[in-house]
Structure formats: C-alpha cells, structure tokens
C-alpha cells in the first residue's frame, strides 16, 4: 500500500452531483482506486465561497458522501472525509496564501466567472479559493489529481505554489499532475451546449442529476439543444451533437468520433434515446446503492469519522513539516 502513488480529489457540495461531475471526475476516481492510494473529500469549506443555506449544506454534504460510495468508492480502499473535519486544510491554506501572488489569483477564470455571477458577494474566500484547493492537494503528497478540464488552471496554480515553496524552503511538497479524462472532461449543458454542465445551473433541464429518475433523464435528453442540420457528425461547431456523442462515448468507452460512426445516417431523436438509455443503465446501480447507503446514518458516520482520522494524521505530518520549514516554534 505504502509504495502506491497518492491521489486526492473532491467535489464541492453546492448544488447536486451532475452527470458532468460523474463522467469528468468520479467515474475515474473509481477506476483509479485499485492502483493508487486515494483520498476523496467532500470539500465543504469550498462551497461557502457562495452563500449556502446551512441546513441544506449539511444534508447535501452527507448526500455527497453517500453518493461517492454509491458510485463505487470503497471505504476499505480509499479515504473519504469532510474537508472541514481536518483543520490542517485551513492552516496550510494560510501559509500557502502568503506564498501566492494577487496577480496569479486575479487570472483565475473561475473567479472572474463566479464574481460576475455573484456580484453582491465577491468575498475574499472566492478570491483565495484556489489556495485552499492547493492546500487540499499538497497536504497529502498527492501525485495525481483526477479532475475535469475546468479545474486545470487551479491545478497548475497548485503546481506553481508547490514549486515556489520547494525553491524557497527546500524540498517539501510533491508537485502534482492532473488526470483529465480523454473523453468527457467537459460535459456541456444540455440547454446551452456552449457552456459547461453545472450543478449550480438554475435551469434543471441543463443538467442531469445522478439521482434523476429514468423518465426525467429521458425527458431532459429529449429536450437537449442540438442544431437544424440533422446530421450526426462529430465536428467543430456542432456543440449539442458533440456533447451527446461525448456523453455516450464516455459511458460506453468510445471516442466521440467512433460514437458518431455508430449513429451515422440516423436521426437526432434516436441518438437522444440511445444516450438516455446508456445514461440510465449507467446510473441505475448507483441509484440503487444510494438508497441503501443513505438510509444507514451510523454507517455513514463511521466512514467519515474514520476517514477524517486517517486523513488528519497524514495532513498533520505535512503541516508540521511546513511549520518547521517556515520557522515557527514547534509545539
Ligand atoms: P466542482 O465541485 O466544481 O466539480 C467536481 C469535479 O467535477 C468536474 N466537473 C466536470 N467534469 C466534466 N464536465 C463538467 N461539466 C464538469 N463540471 C465539474 C470538476 O472538474 C471536478 O473535478 N475546486 C473543485 C473542487 C476541489 C478539488 C480540490 C478538486 C477542491 N479541492 C482538490 C481536486 C483536488 C471544484 O470546484 O470542483
């Protein structure tokens, strides 16, 4: 176990886990958990950069943990925990923020997007959020970070911070690599296929929730925006069709081009139905498992408590090393 490489990743419990989160990240977490030592967190501290209803946030965080397991993360193999249960994340974040430049953070496209969306609440946390994400990753000597393409810029910043810190204070952090899937790294909205499928989309027809009932999935896919050409091809400009082919491809293990060949000469209606069938088949076992797991509150509690303990031990070790390097008097 010890010589396995480390993986860290997480999802923010804001909104619900979408097909985008599943295909872009969680499906790969499951795939990678046999060959790596994996830590998967419900990153609740990240989600309060946008205002949350406290009661809903708490319920959602538990739901996310149950969904991680329902998707196939095995608590006997991987560590799962709530970010707020391991104080080292916030502590390392402070040290790293003193080694991150305002200019670097100002260039983050997600900050620009989110501050445009939440003009009434452009808080400091929203700005420094990528530093907390760097702390999440660097605390565990992470080698690989499986994420969708939208997190690439944040990951590059985490690498830059690690390299800078190592240069200033001597070798401390592993410089992480990203794992971005070849297909499905950016699942697009079903209603506006030029923007990514997002769990905070106010229009639920734009996304598929992993717990959507099959008839809802079919309805949403039937309504998916395509184009007026009526030709199934994977090419530049055909955003809606490309998205459907990518979703299908990511699920059945084909490239979108191979998927397009499978549907050559067929109509969009048929394509949508076949994508819906594939999505429903993929999510059926997740939904069944979720039902059983989410009802067992004491099991959930045992998983997140054991997870926080294991993660906390690893994180504390790194934090102590960092505190020593920057010159704090050790406790
Ligand atoms: P979040 O919560 O927005 O998304 C969780 C994961 O899902 C991926 N993803 C997508 N992939 C494909 N298509 C989409 N439409 C789509 N939407 C989301 C994201 O790339 C991500 O992998 N900052 C992170 C959470 C985080 C984190 C970390 C991740 C905090 N600390 C440390 C990795 C390592 C976030 O907001 O992801």
Boltz pocket constraint, residues with backbone or C-beta under 6 A from the ligand:
constraints:
  - pocket:
      binder: B
      contacts: [[A, 8], [A, 9], [A, 10], [A, 11], [A, 12], [A, 13], [A, 20], [A, 21], [A, 22], [A, 23], [A, 24], [A, 25], [A, 43], [A, 46], [A, 132], [A, 133], [A, 136], [A, 137], [A, 145], [A, 146], [A, 147], [A, 148], [A, 149], [A, 150], [A, 151], [A, 154], [A, 184], [A, 185], [A, 186], [A, 187], [A, 188], [A, 196], [A, 197], [A, 198]]
      max_distance: 6.0
